[in-house]
Every structure is written in structure tokens, then in C-alpha cells.
Amino acid sequence: MSDAADGQHHTPQGTALLPSDLTDEQLASGPVLASIDALLIEELSEDEDEAFAAALDS
């Protein structure tokens, strides 16, 4: 193998590009949404609010 080919950086391909699964420890230390009310956005119009609520229900 030539020096040029040997010096190429190996980049991940295929499924190696996907994020890894969280460990139980990482999952347990993640943030928890206490209530769906935390997602409320006060500046939304009534139509936007209804569309947002419908999206959450789906």
C-alpha cells in the first residue's frame, strides 16, 4: 500500500454515522418533562395554539 493511501483518514460509514443508544445511566440522568404545560408558548395565536395542541395529540 502506498504512503498516500495509508495516510488517508478513515471516516465512519453506514450505521456508524447513527447516534449510539443511550445507556441506562445516561437515560436516567436526562431531563424529564414534568408536565405538557411546560410546552406552552404564550405568544401563539389561537389558531397556532390549536394546531400545536392537535400535533401533540397525534
C-alpha positions as CSV (number, residue, x, y, z in Angstrom):
1,M,0.0,0.0,0.0
2,S,1.4,3.4,-0.9
3,D,2.0,6.1,1.8
4,A,-0.7,8.2,0.3
5,A,-3.3,5.5,0.7
6,D,-2.1,4.6,4.1
7,G,-2.3,8.2,5.3
8,Q,-6.0,8.7,4.4
9,H,-8.3,9.3,7.4
10,H,-10.9,6.7,7.9
11,T,-14.3,8.2,8.2
12,P,-17.4,6.3,9.6
13,Q,-19.8,5.0,7.0
14,G,-23.2,3.4,7.1
15,T,-24.7,2.7,10.5
16,A,-21.6,4.0,12.2
17,L,-23.0,7.5,11.4
18,L,-26.0,6.9,13.6
19,P,-26.0,8.0,17.2
20,S,-25.5,5.3,19.7
21,D,-28.2,4.1,22.1
22,L,-28.3,5.8,25.5
23,T,-27.1,3.7,28.4
24,D,-29.4,3.2,31.3
25,E,-27.3,5.7,33.3
26,Q,-27.5,8.4,30.5
27,L,-31.2,7.9,30.2
28,A,-31.8,8.2,33.9
29,S,-29.8,11.4,34.1
30,G,-31.7,13.1,31.3
31,P,-34.2,15.9,31.8
32,V,-37.8,14.9,32.4
33,L,-40.8,16.9,31.2
34,A,-42.9,17.3,34.4
35,S,-46.0,18.5,32.5
36,I,-47.1,19.1,28.9
37,D,-47.9,22.6,30.1
38,A,-44.2,23.3,30.0
39,L,-44.5,23.3,26.3
40,L,-47.0,26.2,26.2
41,I,-45.9,29.1,24.1
42,E,-47.7,32.2,25.3
43,E,-47.1,34.2,22.1
44,L,-49.0,31.9,19.8
45,S,-52.2,33.0,18.1
46,E,-55.4,30.9,18.9
47,D,-55.1,29.1,15.5
48,E,-51.4,28.3,16.1
49,D,-52.2,27.1,19.6
50,E,-54.9,24.8,18.3
51,A,-52.6,23.4,15.6
52,F,-49.9,22.9,18.2
53,A,-52.3,21.1,20.5
54,A,-53.5,18.9,17.7
55,A,-49.9,18.0,16.8
56,L,-49.3,16.9,20.4
57,D,-52.4,14.8,20.4
58,S,-51.5,12.9,17.2
